[in-house]
Structure formats: C-alpha cells, structure tokens
Amino acid sequence: MKIAIQASDLDHSRIDGTRVYLFNLLKNFGKIDNANVFSIWHKTKFNPSLVPSIFPNYEIHQTSFPVAWTQTRFALEIWREKPDLLWMPMQAIPIFKRKGLKTIVTIHDLAFKYFPEHFPKSDLIKLNIFSKLAIERSDKIIAVSHSTKNDILKFFPKISEKKIKVIHHGIDTMLFQKKIPEESRKEILTKYQLQTKNHILYIGAIQPRKNIATLVHAFELFKKQKESNVKLVIGGEIGWLEKETLEAIENSSQKKDIILTGKIDFVTVSGLMQNAGVFVFPSLYEGFGMPIIEAMAAGIPVIAADNSSLLEVGGRAALYFKASDFSELAQKISLVLENKNISDEMIQKGLERAKLFSWEKCAQETLELFRQTMSE
C-alpha cells in the first residue's frame, strides 16, 4: 500500500502542536511499518527542527507552487501518483482528487467555531471552508480527543459518529524526562535570570485563545499577596492578534518579573519545564493540550483551565480553575508553590498520567486506522 501524506506544515518556521504531531508520527511510522510505502509531500524547505526521519520506505517529495499549494500542485501530484490512501494531518483536503481515493483527515480542534473573534478574518474564512470540506468529504476522521470528537458532532450533526476515531496525541518522554547536562541547565537559568524551581511557566503561542492575560493578572495578585522573587516565564513565539496580551504584560505592575522568551528550541523548553515550580496552562480551549502532558512528564505540577479537552487529558493529575477567574488561579498557584506535600503528590500523579501517552501508541493506532480504512 502506498500512503500519501501532506507534510507542508513541517516547512513552517513557527512550531506548534499540529507540527509536533506530524513530526513525531513520521518519526514512528517507519519504525513500526516497513511493509507500506509512505509518500511524503512538502512545499519548500523543512524547518531544521522538524526535518522528518528517513526510512527505506519513505519517499520525500519537495514541489513548490506560489498559490494555494494544497489545492493546486499537491492535488495535481496526488492525482498523478495514484496512492492507495491519502492522509491529511491538518484540517484540509484537496477539493479535486481521484474518485475512490481513500482519505483520512486529522481534526485538531474547532476553536474557530467557539472563538471566531480570536482569529484573523482571512484565516477564519479558510478554516471554515476547508474544515467543512475535510470533515464532510473524508472517509475517516481522526479526532485528537473525545472533546474534539464531540465538537465535530456538535457542529456537523450529519456526520456519522462511526466515521470518527479518537487517537490521543503522544509525548516525547525521553526529551522531557532526560536530565539535561548541568552546564546546559545553568546556561538556561542564567540566560533568563532564573533560580531552580522558582518560576511559573507557560509554554505555547502568544495569541488570544491562550488567555495569557489572565495568567498575568493572577501573577500580579500572587505577588501582591506573597512577597517572593518568583518569576513568570512565558515561553513561545508570537502567534496572531497578540496586541492585548503584550499590552497586559507591558502594563503589568510585575513587568520586571515577567520573562518573554520568544522562539525557543525543544531542549530549552525541556530545561525550563524541569526547573519550574509550576506549569500553568490557562487556555480558553484546546483540541488536546499537549504542553500539560509534557510538563507532567518533566516532573512539575500542572494547573490548567477547566474546559475543552484539558480535563480529559490532565485527568486527576492536575489542578483546575475557571479560565476567567484570575483570583482562583492565583490561589492555586500559591497552594502549589507553598505546599510541598501537595506539589510532590501532583508530580507523582503527573508522572503516572504521562505514561498513558506516547507517540508510538499514537502511530500504532493511526496505522491501524489506515489498514482498517483500506479494508472497508
């Protein structure tokens, strides 16, 4: 069987959860399956941090085109190549494809349905059009959580539940649990002027849905109530519509203790996690919420907003708060940072929770869906 994969997301300079997902599945497909051929297509040049693994049964194709690549050059190449199966690891599908070509699409989230105001208008239009086509015209849908599956059924009630398979994301356990060398650890802490276990950490893009302003206000209240040298580290790149978030940071009474890292590599992310006092994920909505499991694997307590997939993914290993209530978040931060027994218990629960998620398991379940789809 020849499986075509649209992998242009790996060309992007900004790394997000959808790209980490694709990168890690390609890292595992070739380890598990050496019988099928994987035809991997991308547009320009892979991000150096996202270059896929190479296996004997991998065919890498780089074919550029300036406009609507998925609907033009990629669609044409797939038409010519005649694969047995097409996997779209993002929320789109070629409008024109060969009749009978079995197609599977991964739906990561439907945040744009709940928070349309949090997306640039041009992106919102494309998300609505292409997600609808992908959901309606695919043979099978991978939902990355039961929460996402429920959202698909809510907004697309004509879709059969049998068409949707929930396959959770994994985590790179080695990356987040392997202790980085002492020299590297000191270098990371020195760069951001941090002390071990003395910072609150957020990892993710800076965009409205991530609700970072609420975390900033909670940090201000925490510092007002407790005199401490704890810092807040916001690790990640600028996403979009970031103005209000950056203004909240710029105008904060605790601005001097808020650190914006900008773009950081995987090793730095792991180093910041392993040395944090608590990880906070205040997002208003997530399709999965990979950073909370990564933080658990790294051995730090996790506080997350009580919405969407975050309760499903974090389970009983995390503490939760209402995403709009910065006062409640400040209380939870104080509880974790000041009570070692609670912190230690959360760390142990988190380490056990993280064991439930692996990229190998995710890849195995995805390959099984490929085989099942072809047999139907």
C-alpha positions as CSV (number, residue, x, y, z in Angstrom):
1,M,0.0,0.0,0.0
2,K,1.2,3.5,-0.8
3,I,0.2,6.2,1.7
4,A,0.5,9.8,0.6
5,I,1.0,12.4,3.3
6,Q,0.6,16.1,3.1
7,A,3.6,17.3,5.2
8,S,3.9,21.0,4.2
9,D,3.3,22.0,7.9
10,L,6.9,20.9,8.6
11,D,8.1,23.7,6.4
12,H,6.8,26.4,8.7
13,S,9.2,28.4,10.9
14,R,6.8,28.5,13.9
15,I,6.5,25.2,15.8
16,D,3.1,24.4,17.2
17,G,1.3,21.2,18.4
18,T,0.0,20.2,14.9
19,R,3.5,20.3,13.6
20,V,5.0,18.4,16.6
21,Y,2.2,15.8,16.0
22,L,3.1,15.2,12.3
23,F,6.9,15.3,13.0
24,N,6.6,12.6,15.7
25,L,4.3,10.3,13.7
26,L,6.7,10.4,10.8
27,K,9.4,9.5,13.3
28,N,7.5,6.4,14.4
29,F,5.7,5.2,11.2
30,G,8.9,3.9,9.7
31,K,9.9,2.1,12.9
32,I,6.6,0.2,13.1
33,D,5.7,-0.4,9.5
34,N,8.3,-1.4,6.9
35,A,5.8,-3.0,4.5
36,N,3.9,0.0,3.2
37,V,5.4,3.0,1.2
38,F,5.0,6.4,2.7
39,S,5.0,9.2,0.1
40,I,5.7,12.4,1.9
41,W,5.0,15.7,0.2
42,H,6.0,19.2,1.2
43,K,6.3,22.6,-0.4
44,T,9.6,24.4,0.2
45,K,12.2,23.5,2.8
46,F,11.7,21.7,6.1
47,N,12.1,23.7,9.3
48,P,15.6,22.5,10.6
49,S,13.9,21.4,13.9
50,L,11.2,19.5,12.0
51,V,13.1,17.5,9.4
52,P,11.3,14.1,9.3
53,S,13.1,10.8,10.0
54,I,14.2,8.9,6.9
55,F,13.4,5.2,6.4
56,P,13.8,2.9,3.4
57,N,10.1,3.0,2.7
58,Y,9.9,6.8,2.9
59,E,9.7,8.8,-0.3
60,I,10.2,12.6,0.2
61,H,8.9,14.9,-2.5
62,Q,9.5,18.7,-2.5
63,T,7.3,20.5,-5.0
64,S,6.8,24.2,-4.7
65,F,4.0,26.4,-6.1
66,P,3.2,30.0,-5.1
67,V,-0.6,29.9,-4.7
68,A,-2.9,27.5,-2.8
69,W,-0.4,24.7,-2.8
70,T,-2.7,22.0,-1.3
71,Q,-5.4,22.7,-3.9
72,T,-3.0,23.1,-6.8
73,R,0.4,21.5,-7.0
74,F,-0.1,18.9,-4.3
75,A,-3.6,18.0,-5.6
76,L,-2.1,17.5,-9.1
77,E,0.8,15.4,-7.8
78,I,-1.5,13.1,-5.9
79,W,-3.7,12.7,-8.9
80,R,-0.7,11.7,-10.9
81,E,0.9,9.4,-8.3
82,K,-2.3,7.4,-7.6
83,P,-1.6,6.4,-4.0
84,D,-3.9,3.9,-2.2
85,L,-4.6,6.2,0.7
86,L,-4.2,9.9,1.4
87,W,-3.7,11.2,5.0
88,M,-4.1,14.9,5.6
89,P,-2.7,15.6,9.1
90,M,-4.3,19.0,9.1
91,Q,-7.8,20.3,8.6
92,A,-7.9,20.5,4.8
93,I,-8.4,18.2,1.8
94,P,-7.8,18.6,-1.9
95,I,-11.1,19.7,-3.5
96,F,-10.3,17.7,-6.6
97,K,-8.9,14.2,-6.1
98,R,-9.3,10.9,-7.8
99,K,-12.6,9.2,-7.3
100,G,-12.3,6.3,-4.9
101,L,-9.1,7.6,-3.2
102,K,-9.5,6.7,0.4
103,T,-8.8,9.8,2.5
104,I,-8.3,10.3,6.3
105,V,-8.1,13.7,7.9
106,T,-7.0,14.7,11.4
107,I,-9.1,17.4,13.1
108,H,-7.1,19.0,15.8
109,D,-9.7,21.4,17.2
110,L,-12.7,23.6,16.2
111,A,-11.6,26.6,18.3
112,F,-12.6,28.9,15.4
113,K,-16.3,27.8,15.9
114,Y,-16.2,28.9,19.6
115,F,-14.0,31.9,19.4
116,P,-14.2,33.4,15.8
117,E,-13.1,36.7,17.2
118,H,-9.7,35.2,18.1
119,F,-8.7,34.6,14.5
120,P,-7.7,36.9,11.7
121,K,-10.6,37.2,9.3
122,S,-8.7,35.7,6.4
123,D,-7.7,32.6,8.5
124,L,-11.3,32.3,9.8
125,I,-12.7,32.1,6.3
126,K,-10.2,29.4,5.2
127,L,-10.7,27.4,8.4
128,N,-14.5,27.3,8.0
129,I,-14.3,26.4,4.3
130,F,-11.6,23.8,4.4
131,S,-12.5,22.2,7.7
132,K,-16.1,21.7,6.5
133,L,-14.8,20.1,3.2
134,A,-12.3,17.9,5.1
135,I,-14.9,16.7,7.6
136,E,-17.6,16.0,5.0
137,R,-15.5,14.5,2.2
138,S,-13.1,12.3,4.0
139,D,-13.6,8.6,4.6
140,K,-12.4,8.7,8.1
141,I,-11.7,11.4,10.7
142,I,-9.0,11.3,13.4
143,A,-10.1,13.4,16.4
144,V,-7.2,14.1,18.8
145,S,-9.5,13.9,21.9
146,H,-13.1,12.9,22.8
147,S,-13.7,16.6,23.3
148,T,-12.8,17.3,19.7
149,K,-14.9,14.4,18.6
150,N,-17.9,15.9,20.4
151,D,-17.3,19.2,18.8
152,I,-17.3,17.7,15.4
153,L,-20.6,16.0,16.1
154,K,-22.0,19.3,17.5
155,F,-21.1,21.5,14.6
156,F,-21.5,18.8,11.9
157,P,-24.5,16.8,13.1
158,K,-24.9,15.0,9.8
159,I,-21.5,13.3,10.3
160,S,-21.8,9.7,11.5
161,E,-20.1,9.0,14.8
162,K,-18.7,5.8,13.3
163,K,-16.6,7.9,10.9
164,I,-14.6,9.4,13.8
165,K,-11.8,7.7,15.6
166,V,-10.3,9.3,18.7
167,I,-6.5,8.9,18.8
168,H,-4.8,10.9,21.5
169,H,-1.5,12.7,20.9
170,G,1.7,11.4,22.5
171,I,4.7,13.0,24.1
172,D,8.4,12.6,23.7
173,T,9.1,11.1,27.1
174,M,12.9,11.0,26.5
175,L,13.0,14.7,25.7
176,F,11.1,15.8,28.8
177,Q,12.4,13.3,31.4
178,K,16.1,13.1,30.4
179,K,18.0,15.4,32.6
180,I,19.8,17.9,30.6
181,P,23.6,18.4,31.3
182,E,24.3,20.6,34.3
183,E,26.2,23.1,32.1
184,S,23.2,23.5,29.8
185,R,20.8,23.8,32.8
186,K,22.9,26.6,34.3
187,E,23.1,28.3,30.9
188,I,19.3,28.3,30.5
189,L,18.7,29.6,34.1
190,T,21.4,32.2,33.7
191,K,20.0,33.4,30.3
192,Y,16.6,34.1,31.8
193,Q,17.9,35.1,35.3
194,L,16.0,32.2,37.0
195,Q,16.6,30.1,40.0
196,T,15.7,26.4,40.2
197,K,12.0,25.7,41.0
198,N,11.4,29.4,41.3
199,H,9.4,30.3,38.3
200,I,5.8,29.8,37.0
201,L,5.9,28.6,33.4
202,Y,3.6,28.8,30.4
203,I,4.6,27.3,27.1
204,G,2.7,28.0,23.9
205,A,1.9,30.6,21.3
206,I,1.0,34.2,22.2
207,Q,-2.5,34.6,20.8
208,P,-5.9,35.5,22.3
209,R,-7.3,31.9,22.9
210,K,-4.3,31.1,25.1
211,N,-5.7,33.5,27.7
212,I,-2.3,34.7,28.9
213,A,-3.6,38.0,30.2
214,T,-5.5,36.1,32.9
215,L,-2.2,34.4,33.9
216,V,-0.5,37.8,34.1
217,H,-3.3,39.2,36.3
218,A,-3.1,36.1,38.6
219,F,0.7,36.5,38.8
220,E,0.2,40.2,39.9
221,L,-2.2,39.1,42.6
222,F,0.1,36.3,43.8
223,K,3.0,38.7,44.1
224,K,0.8,41.3,45.8
225,Q,-0.3,38.7,48.4
226,K,3.1,37.0,48.8
227,E,6.4,38.7,48.9
228,S,8.6,36.5,46.8
229,N,11.2,36.5,44.0
230,V,9.2,34.1,41.9
231,K,9.1,35.0,38.2
232,L,6.7,34.3,35.4
233,V,8.1,32.8,32.2
234,I,6.0,33.0,29.0
235,G,7.8,30.6,26.6
236,G,6.8,30.7,23.0
237,E,6.5,32.7,19.8
238,I,4.1,35.5,18.8
239,G,1.1,33.9,17.1
240,W,-1.5,36.4,16.0
241,L,-3.7,39.2,17.4
242,E,-1.2,39.4,20.2
243,K,-1.6,43.2,20.9
244,E,-3.8,42.9,24.0
245,T,-1.7,40.2,25.5
246,L,1.5,42.2,25.1
247,E,-0.1,45.3,26.4
248,A,-1.2,43.3,29.6
249,I,2.5,42.3,30.1
250,E,3.8,45.8,29.3
251,N,1.4,47.5,31.7
252,S,1.8,44.9,34.5
253,S,2.8,46.1,37.9
254,Q,5.1,43.0,37.9
255,K,6.6,43.6,34.4
256,K,10.2,43.3,35.8
257,D,9.5,39.7,36.8
258,I,7.8,38.6,33.6
259,I,10.1,37.0,31.0
260,L,9.2,36.6,27.4
261,T,11.5,34.0,25.8
262,G,10.4,34.3,22.2
263,K,11.2,31.3,20.0
264,I,12.9,28.5,21.9
265,D,14.1,25.1,20.9
266,F,12.9,21.8,22.3
267,V,15.9,21.4,24.7
268,T,15.2,24.9,26.2
269,V,11.6,24.0,26.6
270,S,12.5,20.8,28.5
271,G,15.1,22.7,30.6
272,L,12.5,25.4,31.6
273,M,10.0,22.7,32.5
274,Q,12.3,20.6,34.6
275,N,13.3,23.6,36.6
276,A,9.9,25.3,37.0
277,G,7.9,25.4,40.3
278,V,4.6,25.0,38.5
279,F,3.3,24.9,34.9
280,V,0.1,26.9,34.1
281,F,-2.0,26.4,31.0
282,P,-4.8,29.0,31.1
283,S,-6.2,28.4,27.6
284,L,-9.8,29.0,26.8
285,Y,-10.0,26.0,24.5
286,E,-7.7,23.2,23.3
287,G,-8.2,20.2,21.0
288,F,-5.7,18.3,23.1
289,G,-3.4,20.5,25.2
290,M,0.0,18.7,24.6
291,P,2.0,21.0,26.9
292,I,0.3,19.9,30.1
293,I,1.3,16.3,29.5
294,E,4.8,17.3,28.5
295,A,5.0,19.3,31.8
296,M,3.8,16.2,33.8
297,A,6.4,14.1,32.1
298,A,9.1,16.7,33.0
299,G,8.1,16.3,36.7
300,I,6.4,19.5,37.6
301,P,2.9,20.2,39.0
302,V,0.3,21.4,36.4
303,I,-2.6,23.9,36.8
304,A,-4.9,24.2,33.8
305,A,-8.2,25.8,32.9
306,D,-11.3,23.6,33.4
307,N,-12.5,23.5,29.8
308,S,-12.5,21.6,26.5
309,S,-10.0,18.7,26.3
310,L,-7.9,19.8,29.2
311,L,-9.9,17.9,31.9
312,E,-9.8,14.8,29.7
313,V,-6.0,15.0,29.1
314,G,-4.9,16.1,32.5
315,G,-7.3,13.8,34.5
316,R,-6.8,13.9,38.3
317,A,-3.2,14.7,38.0
318,A,-3.7,18.5,37.5
319,L,-5.5,21.3,39.4
320,Y,-8.1,23.3,37.5
321,F,-9.5,26.8,37.6
322,K,-12.2,28.7,35.8
323,A,-10.4,30.3,32.8
324,S,-11.9,33.7,33.5
325,D,-11.1,33.8,37.2
326,F,-7.5,35.1,37.8
327,S,-8.2,35.2,41.6
328,E,-8.8,31.4,41.7
329,L,-5.7,30.9,39.6
330,A,-3.6,33.0,42.0
331,Q,-4.9,30.8,44.9
332,K,-4.0,27.6,43.1
333,I,-0.5,28.9,42.3
334,S,0.0,29.8,46.0
335,L,-1.2,26.4,47.0
336,V,1.2,24.5,44.8
337,L,4.3,26.7,45.4
338,E,3.9,26.9,49.2
339,N,2.8,23.3,50.0
340,K,5.5,20.8,49.2
341,N,3.2,17.8,50.1
342,I,0.6,18.9,47.5
343,S,3.3,19.7,45.0
344,D,5.0,16.3,45.4
345,E,1.7,14.4,45.2
346,M,0.9,16.3,41.9
347,I,4.3,15.5,40.5
348,Q,3.8,11.7,41.2
349,K,0.3,11.7,39.7
350,G,1.6,13.6,36.7
351,L,4.4,11.2,36.0
352,E,1.9,8.3,36.1
353,R,-0.5,10.2,33.9
354,A,2.2,11.0,31.3
355,K,2.8,7.2,30.9
356,L,-0.6,6.9,29.2
357,F,0.5,9.0,26.2
358,S,3.2,8.1,23.7
359,W,3.9,8.8,20.1
360,E,4.5,5.1,19.4
361,K,1.0,4.3,20.6
362,C,-0.4,7.2,18.6
363,A,1.4,6.0,15.5
364,Q,0.3,2.4,16.0
365,E,-3.4,3.4,16.3
366,T,-3.1,5.7,13.3
367,L,-1.6,2.9,11.2
368,E,-4.3,0.5,12.3
369,L,-6.9,3.1,11.1
370,F,-5.1,3.3,7.8
371,R,-5.3,-0.5,7.4
372,Q,-8.9,-0.6,8.5
373,T,-10.0,2.1,6.1
374,M,-8.4,0.3,3.1
375,S,-10.1,-2.9,4.0
376,E,-13.6,-1.3,4.1
